[in-house]
Amino acid sequence: MNKIAQIFQTLDYGPAPEGPEQAIAWLDSHDRKFGHFIHGEWTKPGKTFSSDNPANGQSLAQISDGTPSDVDAAVKAARAAFPLWSALSGYERGKYLYAIARAVQKHARLFAVLETLDNGKPIRESRDIDIPLVARHFYHHAGWAQHLSREFPDAVPYGVCGQIIPWNFPLLMLAWKIAPALAAGNTVVLKPAEFTSLTALLFAEICDRIGLPKGVVNIVTGEGDTGQAIVNHQDIDKIAFTGSTEVGKLIRAATAGTGKGLSLELGGKSPYIVFEDADIDSAIEGLVDAIWFNQGQVCCAGSRLLVQESIEERFIKKLKLRMNTLRLGDPMDKSIDIGAMVAPVQVARINDLMQRGVAEGALIYEPDGMALPGTGCFLRPALVTNVSPANTLVAEEIFGPVLVAMSFRTPEEAVALANNTKYGLAATIWSENINLALDIAPKIKAGVVWINGTNNFDAAVGFGGYKESGFGREGGREGMGAYLKPAWEKALKAAPVGKPVPARAANPLDASHVDQTAKMYIGGKQTRPDSAYTRPVLDPSGKLIGEVGEGNRKDIRNAVEAARASLGWSTTAAHTRAQILYFLAENLDYRRDEFAARIKAQTGEDGAEEVALSVERLFAFAGWADKYDGAVHNPPLRAVAAAMIEPLGVMGIVAPTSLPLLGSIALIAPALAMGNTVVLVPSSQSPLSLTDLYQVIETSDVPSGVINIVTGDSVTLAKTLTEHDGVDGLWFAGSAEASTMVEKASISNLKQTWTTRGLSYDLTDRRFEGDYFLGKSTQVKNVWIPYGA
């Protein structure tokens, strides 16, 4: 038998090692010891730690452990560079980004080899996926830089951005963050992961070689304390973090009340759904890529296999056969499928999780005869079966080569299982029925959905999650916008301090009986407060003009339940939502004089203009309901990506004390237009305008539960709303102290928040008729669909 025939018979490939000489020579040129890259210069190495090759445990270089003073020096360098860099034309900044992209391409082999040596991923993945995507991001954002003023008018860069990246895609995560930041005119201080800093340091040298102005990019290496110093630095304007949900929550808490911009791309437990009509062989090949790409060390890894029961046995049998053909070994070998885990601590963590899963009844399959190398951080690919949704291996992000399989019977059950997780980063759907696939995609709570494909990425397409997978996007228009803010926000002044609002009458007997109190509005009905307490509403002279219920935790719970039960509002046609908002505006206008009189009674001010503005604001967002659209991206792949605008879900909205009517209308109108349901806490000082609105709501065809109104103390109710895991987003208008409380409390489920932080947002300004609040009440889901030849 000839050699070719033998190869086809055994499918056994000889070694194809990639030479490490270039990478070793570069390390040697730095004496294998690195300082930080600050203000375009290399600092003298301080206290160092070893960066090791996870495939053999050998030390590659000594990396400096950044101190708070190192971080401070980098921030000062970035701050000094910001005025000149941001003042450059977009064309000039774009030329630098283009030069970086060309340099990355020129030295692609060096980057790929160094990445694999430092990270342990197969050289094929570094060479064919990571490095080309790095260049693609810098090319793409070079174009954004030039067109920024046209596409983002009146937007300005944040300033100095602190960026913290993980070890699973060291250079690619750097590109995802640095490219849009520089395009927008920001300067950056970036900390790579302690396990994998080498390609970031090589990138720093590239920045120097292409003549990037000093201080625009600063690289500070170190462990967790270094990242903490970046997060806590008072002169950083925005934090961008990719990593675990646990650390993301700590960062959310640390940045609360600071006014820093924040984007978090966190963990995942992504479902991989295979329907009975799927091309099984293609689905299995996609699954290999979904879970064993980069040894499963991927935040969006398809780690939960959901396969329809009718094909489960056949699918699992074929999958095991495919697992037996995977090759594990030296990641520098181009014929290897599975390389090394990043570090011993990761191996230990995964083994511990596996033991817990087995103790809970899981069965583990690993390929027969797959030997582990004698040294290095290696794990066999594993398939886990016989699990319930509560099993540790189903619920927890493993971040390793472990696939957990379950079955489903109906599409509805598939959706329920897919969404049964605290995460919401990505999902994959396999079906030959395009109607079925496109029916399921919008029902999955995830920021990215791949149809008949998986792990598709491109700089033109946003990437990011829902729920505890974080917020903000990387890539695409929305990723570009994450590094810009409205110019007018930088000029906001402190809001005037209002007079204190009494919780209730000094003598309860002075108050009217609760039956004569304006009730709350929950689930389409007027309801009494659970507490049976009331709070007075006083005119400017202190005279009692009415009472409202004192809302408490149970009232909020009931309102949130009503709002969640009405989430079908999000699938109501945008045209229908618009008609209902128009109708609401029309009916409010009919009672213009009555509402104006109520405003005057509470504030002493003529309320006619406020009512007119409220009607106008409802008309404005009725007009936006069917016009705030997504986009169709055309990545350089055989696919299109539909960027779909979706509502956050249930929104808690705490209105300002001023503007009794408009203060609430200006916030709930955009939320409703985009398909959210609302739990509103109206002005605690002047709530009667909103209790009067019940009748308008009831006569305007607003479905029950879409608008819920709970009166009471704004700060107390805001805390309850923010801590409620059934609330997906929270807007709060109030003091800086209360805003900080809201932002800290939001970590329970990482809900998105907007707070005024004690600043004066003039809601009468027509700038708030546009996309400012529309963007804050929505999130983008990118659905990848096979397209073209």
C-alpha positions in Angstrom: 0.0 0.0 0.0 1.4 3.4 -1.0 1.9 6.2 1.5 -1.2 8.2 0.4 -3.5 5.2 0.7 -2.2 4.6 4.2 -2.9 8.1 5.2 -6.5 7.9 4.0 -6.9 4.5 5.8 -5.5 5.6 9.1 -6.2 9.3 9.0 -3.0 9.6 11.1 -1.1 12.7 10.4 2.6 13.3 11.0 3.8 16.2 13.1 3.9 19.6 11.5 5.7 21.7 14.1 5.9 25.5 13.8 9.3 26.9 14.6 9.5 29.2 17.7 12.8 30.9 16.6 11.4 34.3 15.8 9.5 34.6 19.0 12.4 33.4 21.0 14.7 35.9 19.3 12.3 38.7 20.1 12.1 37.7 23.8 15.9 37.5 23.9 16.2 41.0 22.4 14.5 42.2 25.6 16.6 39.9 27.8 13.4 38.1 28.6 12.5 40.7 31.2 9.9 43.4 30.6 8.9 46.7 32.3 5.8 48.6 31.4 5.2 50.6 28.2 4.4 54.2 29.5 4.5 57.4 27.5 6.2 55.6 24.6 9.0 54.3 26.7 9.9 51.0 28.4 10.2 51.4 32.2 12.8 49.6 34.2 11.4 46.2 35.3 10.2 46.2 38.9 9.0 43.3 40.9 8.4 40.5 38.4 6.6 37.2 37.9 7.1 34.5 35.3 5.1 34.1 32.2 5.2 30.4 31.4 4.5 28.2 28.4 1.5 26.2 29.5 2.4 23.4 27.1 5.6 22.5 29.0 5.8 24.7 32.1 9.0 26.5 30.9 9.4 30.2 31.7 9.2 32.5 28.7 9.9 35.8 30.3 9.7 37.8 33.5 6.8 40.3 33.6 6.6 43.4 35.8 3.9 43.4 38.4 2.4 46.9 38.1 2.0 49.0 41.2 -0.5 51.9 41.8 2.3 54.3 41.1 2.9 52.6 37.7 -0.8 52.9 36.9 -0.7 56.5 38.0 2.2 57.2 35.7 0.4 55.6 32.8 -2.8 57.5 33.4 -0.8 60.8 33.6 0.8 59.9 30.3 -2.5 59.2 28.7 -4.1 62.3 30.1 -1.2 64.5 28.8 -1.5 62.8 25.3 -5.3 63.2 25.1 -5.7 66.8 24.0 -3.4 66.5 21.0 -4.7 63.0 20.0 -8.4 63.9 20.3 -7.7 67.2 18.3 -6.3 65.3 15.4 -8.7 64.9 12.4 -10.4 61.5 12.1 -8.3 61.0 8.9 -5.0 61.5 10.8 -6.1 59.1 13.6 -7.2 56.6 11.0 -3.8 56.7 9.3 -2.2 55.5 12.6 -4.8 52.7 12.9 -4.1 51.7 9.3 -0.4 51.6 10.0 -0.9 49.4 13.1 -3.0 47.0 10.9 -0.3 46.8 8.3 2.4 46.2 10.9 0.3 43.4 12.5 -0.1 41.7 9.1 3.6 42.1 8.3 4.6 40.4 11.6 1.6 38.0 11.7 3.8 34.9 12.1 5.7 36.4 15.0 2.5 37.4 16.7 0.9 34.0 16.1 3.8 32.0 17.4 4.2 34.2 20.5 0.5 33.9 21.2 0.6 30.1 21.1 3.7 29.9 23.2 2.2 32.1 25.9 -1.4 31.0 25.8 -1.3 27.3 24.7 -3.9 27.5 22.0 -3.2 25.6 18.7 -1.0 27.5 16.3 -3.6 27.0 13.6 -6.1 29.1 15.6 -3.6 31.9 16.4 -2.4 32.0 12.8 -5.7 31.6 10.9 -8.3 33.2 13.3 -6.8 35.5 16.0 -4.2 37.5 14.2 -6.2 38.1 11.0 -9.1 39.3 13.1 -6.7 41.7 15.0 -5.6 43.3 11.7 -9.3 43.4 10.6 -10.3 45.4 13.7 -7.6 48.0 13.1 -8.5 48.3 9.4 -12.2 48.6 10.2 -11.8 51.2 12.9 -9.4 53.2 10.8 -12.5 53.8 8.6 -14.6 54.7 11.6 -12.1 57.3 12.7 -12.5 59.2 9.5 -16.3 59.0 9.4 -16.9 59.6 13.1 -18.1 63.2 12.9 -20.6 62.4 10.2 -22.0 59.3 11.8 -21.8 60.4 15.5 -22.5 64.2 15.4 -22.1 66.1 18.6 -20.3 63.1 20.3 -17.0 63.4 22.0 -14.5 60.8 23.3 -14.6 60.0 27.0 -10.9 60.9 27.6 -8.7 58.3 29.3 -9.9 54.7 29.0 -8.8 52.0 31.4 -9.0 48.6 29.7 -8.6 45.2 31.3 -8.5 42.0 29.1 -8.5 38.3 29.7 -6.1 35.5 28.8 -8.1 33.5 26.3 -7.7 35.8 23.3 -4.9 38.1 24.5 -4.1 40.0 21.3 -7.6 39.9 19.9 -9.2 41.3 23.1 -6.6 44.1 23.0 -7.6 44.9 19.4 -11.3 44.8 20.3 -10.7 47.5 22.9 -7.8 49.7 21.7 -9.0 50.1 18.1 -12.4 51.7 18.8 -11.0 53.7 21.7 -8.2 55.3 19.5 -10.6 55.8 16.6 -12.9 57.8 18.9 -10.0 60.0 20.1 -9.5 58.4 23.5 -6.1 57.5 25.0 -5.7 54.2 26.8 -4.1 52.4 29.7 -4.4 48.7 29.1 -3.6 45.8 31.4 -3.3 42.4 29.8 -3.9 39.2 31.7 -1.1 38.2 34.0 -0.8 34.7 32.3 -0.6 36.2 28.8 1.0 39.6 28.5 3.6 38.9 25.9 1.7 39.8 22.7 0.5 43.0 24.3 4.1 44.0 24.9 5.0 43.1 21.3 2.0 45.3 20.3 3.4 48.1 22.4 6.7 47.9 20.4 4.6 48.0 17.2 3.0 51.2 18.4 6.5 52.7 19.0 7.8 51.5 15.6 4.9 53.1 13.6 5.3 56.4 15.4 2.1 56.5 17.4 2.3 59.7 19.6 3.7 59.0 23.0 1.1 58.3 25.7 -1.7 57.4 23.4 -1.3 53.7 24.2 0.1 52.6 27.6 0.5 49.0 28.6 0.8 48.2 32.3 1.3 44.5 33.2 0.4 42.9 36.5 -1.9 40.8 38.5 -5.3 41.5 39.9 -4.2 44.4 42.1 -2.9 46.2 39.0 -6.3 46.0 37.4 -7.9 47.2 40.6 -5.7 50.2 40.6 -6.9 51.0 37.1 -10.5 50.6 38.1 -10.1 52.8 41.1 -8.0 55.6 39.5 -9.9 58.9 39.8 -8.6 60.3 36.5 -9.8 57.5 34.3 -13.0 58.3 32.4 -14.1 54.9 31.2 -13.5 51.3 32.1 -13.8 48.5 29.6 -13.5 45.0 31.1 -13.6 41.5 29.6 -13.5 38.6 32.1 -15.5 36.7 34.7 -19.0 37.8 35.9 -17.7 37.8 39.5 -15.0 40.3 38.7 -17.4 42.3 36.6 -19.7 42.7 39.5 -16.8 44.0 41.7 -16.0 46.6 39.0 -19.6 47.6 38.7 -19.6 48.2 42.5 -16.3 50.0 42.4 -17.3 52.4 39.6 -20.7 53.2 41.1 -21.2 56.9 41.6 -18.0 57.9 39.8 -19.6 58.8 36.5 -17.1 56.6 34.6 -18.3 55.0 31.5 -18.5 51.2 31.8 -18.7 48.3 29.4 -18.6 44.7 30.6 -18.2 41.6 28.5 -18.5 38.8 30.9 -19.1 35.0 31.2 -21.5 32.8 29.4 -23.1 29.4 29.3 -24.2 29.4 25.7 -26.8 26.9 24.4 -26.1 24.9 21.2 -29.6 23.9 19.9 -29.9 21.1 17.4 -33.3 20.4 15.9 -34.3 17.1 14.4 -34.2 18.4 10.8 -30.7 19.7 11.2 -27.8 18.5 9.0 -26.3 16.3 11.8 -22.8 16.0 10.3 -22.5 19.8 9.9 -24.0 20.4 13.3 -21.3 18.1 14.9 -18.5 19.9 13.0 -19.9 23.2 14.2 -20.1 21.8 17.8 -16.4 20.8 17.7 -15.7 24.5 16.9 -18.2 25.7 19.4 -16.8 23.9 22.5 -13.3 22.7 21.7 -12.0 25.8 20.0 -9.3 27.2 22.2 -9.9 24.2 24.6 -13.3 25.6 25.5 -11.7 28.7 27.0 -14.2 30.9 25.2 -16.8 33.1 26.9 -19.3 32.3 24.2 -18.4 28.6 23.9 -21.4 26.4 23.0 -21.0 24.5 26.3 -24.7 23.4 26.6 -25.8 21.0 23.9 -29.6 20.9 23.6 -30.5 18.2 21.0 -34.0 17.2 20.0 -35.0 13.9 21.6 -35.9 12.2 18.4 -32.3 12.4 17.1 -30.5 12.4 20.5 -29.2 8.8 20.4 -27.9 9.1 16.9 -26.4 12.5 17.4 -24.5 11.5 20.6 -23.2 8.4 19.0 -21.8 10.3 16.0 -20.4 13.0 18.4 -18.5 10.4 20.3 -17.0 9.1 17.1 -15.9 12.6 16.1 -14.4 13.2 19.6 -12.2 10.1 19.1 -10.6 11.7 16.0 -9.6 14.9 17.8 -5.9 15.4 18.2 -4.5 16.7 21.5 -0.9 17.7 22.0 1.8 20.3 21.4 0.0 23.5 20.4 2.9 24.4 18.1 2.0 21.4 16.0 -0.2 22.6 13.1 -2.1 19.2 13.0 -3.3 19.6 16.6 -6.9 20.3 17.5 -6.7 20.8 21.2 -3.7 22.5 22.9 -2.9 23.3 26.5 -5.0 25.0 29.1 -3.6 28.4 30.1 -2.3 27.5 33.6 -2.4 24.8 36.3 -4.9 26.7 38.3 -7.4 26.5 35.5 -6.9 22.7 35.2 -7.4 22.3 38.9 -10.6 24.4 38.8 -12.1 22.4 36.0 -11.3 19.1 37.7 -13.0 20.3 40.8 -16.1 21.3 38.9 -16.1 17.9 37.2 -16.0 16.1 40.5 -18.9 18.1 41.8 -20.9 17.4 38.7 -20.2 13.6 39.0 -21.2 13.7 42.6 -24.6 15.1 41.5 -25.1 12.2 39.0 -23.4 13.3 35.8 -21.8 10.8 33.5 -18.5 11.7 31.8 -17.3 10.4 28.4 -13.7 11.1 27.2 -12.2 9.7 24.0 -10.6 6.2 24.4 -6.9 6.1 24.1 -6.3 9.8 24.0 -3.1 10.2 26.0 -2.1 13.3 27.8 1.4 14.7 27.3 3.7 14.0 30.2 4.1 17.7 31.0 2.0 20.8 30.6 -1.6 21.8 31.3 -3.7 19.5 29.3 -7.3 18.2 29.6 -9.1 15.7 27.4 -12.3 16.8 25.7 -15.3 15.7 27.7 -19.0 15.0 27.0 -21.3 15.1 30.1 -24.7 13.4 30.1 -27.3 12.4 32.6 -27.7 15.8 34.0 -30.6 18.0 35.1 -30.7 21.8 34.6 -29.6 22.2 38.3 -26.4 20.2 37.9 -23.3 22.3 38.6 -21.9 21.5 35.2 -25.0 22.8 33.5 -25.3 26.0 35.6 -21.7 27.1 36.1 -19.4 28.4 33.4 -16.6 25.8 33.2 -14.3 27.5 30.7 -12.8 24.3 29.6 -13.2 21.5 27.0 -16.4 20.2 28.7 -19.7 19.8 26.8 -22.9 19.2 28.7 -25.7 17.5 26.8 -29.5 17.5 27.4 -32.5 16.8 25.2 -35.7 18.5 24.5 -39.0 17.5 22.8 -40.5 20.8 21.5 -39.2 24.1 20.3 -40.9 25.7 23.3 -38.9 23.4 25.6 -35.7 24.2 23.8 -36.2 27.9 24.4 -37.0 27.4 28.1 -33.9 25.3 28.6 -31.7 27.7 26.6 -32.9 30.7 28.7 -32.6 28.8 32.0 -29.3 30.5 32.9 -28.1 33.7 34.5 -26.0 34.3 31.4 -27.0 35.6 28.0 -23.9 36.0 25.7 -24.5 33.8 22.7 -26.5 30.9 21.3 -26.4 28.6 18.2 -29.3 27.2 16.3 -29.1 24.3 13.8 -32.1 23.6 11.6 -32.8 23.2 7.9 -36.1 24.9 8.5 -35.3 28.6 8.2 -38.8 29.5 9.5 -38.1 27.6 12.7 -34.6 29.0 13.1 -35.8 32.6 12.7 -38.7 31.9 15.0 -36.4 30.7 17.8 -33.7 33.4 17.4 -35.6 36.3 18.9 -36.8 34.2 21.8 -33.3 33.4 23.0 -32.0 35.9 25.6 -28.6 36.4 24.2 -26.6 39.1 22.5 -25.4 36.9 19.6 -27.3 34.1 17.8 -25.6 32.0 15.1 -27.8 30.1 12.7 -26.2 27.0 11.2 -22.8 28.2 12.2 -21.0 29.2 15.3 -18.2 31.4 16.6 -18.5 33.8 13.7 -16.8 37.2 14.6 -16.1 40.3 12.7 -15.2 43.9 13.4 -18.3 45.2 11.7 -20.6 43.1 13.9 -21.3 43.9 17.5 -20.6 41.3 20.2 -21.8 41.4 23.8 -24.3 39.9 26.2 -27.6 40.2 28.0 -28.2 39.6 31.7 -25.1 38.6 33.7 -23.0 38.3 30.6 -22.7 42.1 30.9 -23.6 45.2 28.8 -22.1 47.2 26.1 -20.9 45.9 22.8 -17.5 45.3 21.1 -17.3 45.9 17.4 -19.8 47.3 14.9 -21.5 50.7 15.2 -22.7 50.0 18.7 -19.1 49.1 19.8 -17.9 52.3 18.3 -20.5 54.3 20.1 -19.4 52.7 23.4 -16.3 55.0 23.4 -18.2 58.2 22.8 -20.6 60.3 24.8 -22.8 63.3 24.0 -20.8 66.5 24.2 -23.4 68.3 26.3 -23.1 65.7 29.1 -19.7 67.1 30.0 -21.3 70.5 30.7 -24.0 69.4 33.1 -24.2 71.3 36.4 -25.4 70.1 39.8 -29.2 70.0 40.1 -30.7 72.4 42.7 -31.6 70.6 45.9 -35.3 70.3 46.4 -37.1 70.8 49.7 -37.5 67.6 51.8 -40.7 65.6 51.3 -42.5 64.6 54.5 -43.1 60.8 54.6 -46.6 61.3 56.1 -48.5 63.8 58.2 -47.0 64.5 61.6 -50.2 63.3 63.2 -51.7 60.3 61.3 -55.2 61.4 62.5 -54.8 64.6 60.5 -54.8 62.5 57.3 -57.8 61.3 55.4 -58.7 57.6 55.5 -56.8 55.4 53.1 -59.9 54.8 51.0 -59.9 58.4 50.0 -56.2 58.3 49.0 -55.1 58.2 45.4 -54.4 54.6 44.8 -51.5 52.9 43.0 -51.8 51.4 39.5 -50.7 47.8 39.1 -51.6 45.3 36.5 -54.2 47.6 34.9 -56.0 48.1 38.3 -56.0 50.8 40.9 -54.8 49.1 44.1 -54.4 50.2 47.8 -50.9 50.2 49.2 -49.9 47.1 51.1 -48.7 49.2 54.0 -52.1 51.0 54.4 -50.0 54.1 55.1 -50.4 57.3 53.2 -48.0 60.2 52.4 -49.3 63.8 52.1 -48.9 66.0 49.0 -48.5 69.6 49.9 -48.7 72.8 47.9 -45.9 75.3 48.0 -47.4 76.9 51.1 -47.4 73.6 52.9 -51.2 73.1 52.7 -52.4 69.5 52.3 -53.8 69.1 48.8 -54.0 65.3 48.6 -52.6 62.0 49.6 -51.1 59.0 47.9 -50.2 55.5 49.1 -46.9 54.7 50.7 -45.5 52.0 48.5 -43.3 49.2 49.9 -41.4 46.1 48.9 -44.6 44.1 48.3 -46.1 46.7 46.1 -42.9 46.7 44.0 -43.0 43.0 43.9 -46.6 43.0 42.6 -45.8 45.7 40.0 -42.8 43.8 38.7 -44.8 40.6 38.5 -47.5 42.4 36.5 -44.9 44.0 34.2 -43.2 40.6 33.6 -46.6 39.0 32.8 -47.1 41.7 30.1 -43.8 41.3 28.3 -45.8 40.3 25.2 -45.8 44.1 24.7 -42.3 43.7 23.2 -43.6 41.5 20.4 -46.5 43.8 19.7 -46.0 45.4 16.3 -44.1 48.7 16.5 -46.9 50.3 14.5 -49.4 49.2 17.1 -47.3 50.5 20.0 -47.0 53.8 18.1 -50.8 54.0 17.7 -51.3 53.4 21.4 -48.8 56.1 22.4 -50.5 58.5 19.9 -53.9 57.7 21.5 -52.4 58.3 25.0 -51.1 61.7 23.9 -54.5 62.5 22.3 -56.4 61.6 25.4 -54.0 63.6 27.6 -54.4 66.6 25.3 -58.2 66.4 25.8 -57.7 67.0 29.5 -55.0 69.6 29.1 -56.6 72.2 31.4 -57.3 69.6 34.2 -53.6 68.4 34.2 -52.3 72.0 34.1 -54.4 72.9 37.1 -53.1 69.9 39.0 -49.5 70.9 38.2 -50.2 74.4 39.4 -51.7 73.1 42.6 -48.6 71.0 43.4 -45.9 73.4 42.3 -47.4 76.9 42.1 -46.3 77.1 38.5 -48.4 77.4 35.4 -48.7 73.9 34.2 -49.9 74.5 30.6 -46.5 74.4 29.0 -45.5 71.2 30.8 -48.7 69.5 29.7 -48.1 70.6 26.1 -44.5 69.3 26.3 -45.7 66.0 27.7 -48.2 65.6 24.8 -45.5 66.5 22.4 -43.0 64.0 23.9 -45.6 61.2 23.6 -46.1 62.1 20.0 -42.3 62.1 19.4 -41.7 58.6 20.8 -44.8 57.3 19.1 -43.1 58.5 15.9 -39.9 56.7 16.9 -41.6 53.3 17.7 -41.4 52.0 14.1 -38.3 53.9 13.0 -35.6 53.1 15.5 -34.3 50.2 13.5 -31.4 47.9 13.5 -29.1 47.1 10.5 -27.9 44.3 8.3 -24.1 43.9 8.4 -22.1 42.4 5.5 -19.1 40.7 7.1 -16.4 39.1 4.9 -18.0 35.7 5.5 -20.7 33.6 3.8 -23.3 35.3 6.1 -25.1 38.4 7.0 -25.6 39.6 10.5 -28.9 41.2 11.3 -28.4 43.7 14.2 -31.9 43.6 15.8 -32.9 46.3 18.3 -34.6 44.6 21.3 -36.0 46.1 24.5 -34.3 45.5 27.9 -37.5 43.9 29.3 -39.0 45.2 32.6 -37.7 48.7 33.4 -37.9 50.4 36.8 -38.1 54.2 36.3 -37.8 56.7 39.2 -38.8 60.1 38.0 -37.3 63.4 39.2 -39.1 65.4 41.9 -39.5 68.3 39.5 -41.8 68.4 36.5 -44.6 66.3 38.0 -46.0 65.2 34.6 -43.2 65.6 32.0 -40.6 64.2 34.4 -42.3 60.8 34.2 -43.6 61.0 30.6 -40.2 61.9 29.2 -38.8 58.7 30.7 -41.6 56.2 30.2 -42.4 57.2 26.6 -39.1 56.0 25.0 -39.2 52.8 27.2 -42.7 52.0 26.0 -42.0 52.9 22.4 -39.2 50.3 22.3 -41.4 47.5 23.8 -40.4 47.6 27.5 -42.9 47.3 30.3 -42.5 49.8 33.1 -42.7 50.1 36.9 -42.8 53.8 37.5 -42.2 55.7 40.8 -43.5 59.2 40.1 -42.2 62.4 41.7 -42.3 61.8 45.5 -43.0 65.5 46.0 -45.8 66.0 43.3 -47.2 62.5 42.4 -50.8 63.5 41.8 -50.2 64.2 38.1 -49.4 60.6 37.6 -52.2 59.3 39.8 -54.5 61.4 37.6 -53.0 59.7 34.6 -54.6 56.3 35.4 -57.8 57.2 33.7 -56.0 58.4 30.6 -54.1 55.1 30.5 -57.2 53.0 31.0 -59.0 54.8 28.0 -56.0 54.6 25.7 -55.8 50.9 25.0 -52.6 50.4 27.0 -52.5 46.7 27.8 -52.8 45.8 31.5 -49.4 45.6 33.2 -47.5 47.6 30.6 -47.5 50.7 32.8 -47.4 50.2 36.6 -47.3 53.1 39.0 -46.1 52.8 42.7 -46.1 56.0 44.8 -43.9 56.5 47.8 -40.4 57.5 48.8 -38.2 57.6 45.7 -35.0 56.4 47.2 -36.5 53.6 49.2 -38.5 52.3 46.2 -35.5 52.8 43.9 -33.4 50.5 46.1 -36.1 47.8 46.1 -36.5 48.1 42.3 -32.7 47.9 41.7 -32.3 44.8 43.9 -35.2 43.0 42.2 -33.8 40.4 39.8 -37.0 40.7 37.8 -36.1 44.2 36.8 -33.8 44.4 33.7 -33.0 48.1 33.6 -33.3 51.0 36.1 -33.4 54.7 35.5 -33.1 57.0 38.5 -33.3 60.8 38.7 -32.1 62.0 42.0 -29.1 62.9 44.2 -25.5 61.8 43.7 -25.7 59.7 46.9 -28.8 57.9 45.9 -27.5 57.4 42.3 -24.4 55.7 43.8 -26.7 53.4 45.9 -28.6 52.5 42.8 -25.5 51.7 40.7 -24.1 49.5 43.5 -27.3 47.7 44.1 -27.6 46.9 40.4 -24.9 44.2 40.6 -27.5 41.6 41.8 -28.2 40.8 38.2 -26.0 43.4 36.4 -29.0 45.3 35.2 -28.3 48.3 33.1 -28.7 51.6 34.9 -29.0 55.3 34.0 -28.8 57.8 36.8 -28.6 61.6 36.9 -25.9 61.5 39.7 -27.3 64.7 41.1 -26.8 66.6 37.9 -29.4 68.8 36.2 -30.9 67.0 33.2 -33.3 69.5 31.6 -36.0 67.1 30.4 -37.8 70.0 28.7 -35.0 70.1 26.2 -35.9 68.6 22.8 -32.6 66.8 22.6 -34.4 64.2 24.8 -36.9 63.5 22.0 -34.3 61.6 20.1 -32.1 58.5 20.4 -30.6 59.3 23.8 -33.1 57.4 25.8 -34.0 55.0 23.0 -30.5 53.7 23.1 -30.6 53.3 26.8 -33.8 51.4 26.7 -32.7 48.8 24.2 -30.0 46.3 23.5 -28.7 44.9 20.2 -28.9 41.2 19.2 -26.8 40.2 16.3 -28.3 37.2 14.4 -25.8 35.6 12.0 -27.6 34.0 9.0 -26.0 32.0 6.2 -26.2 34.0 3.0 -24.7 33.9 -0.5 -22.2 31.6 -2.1 
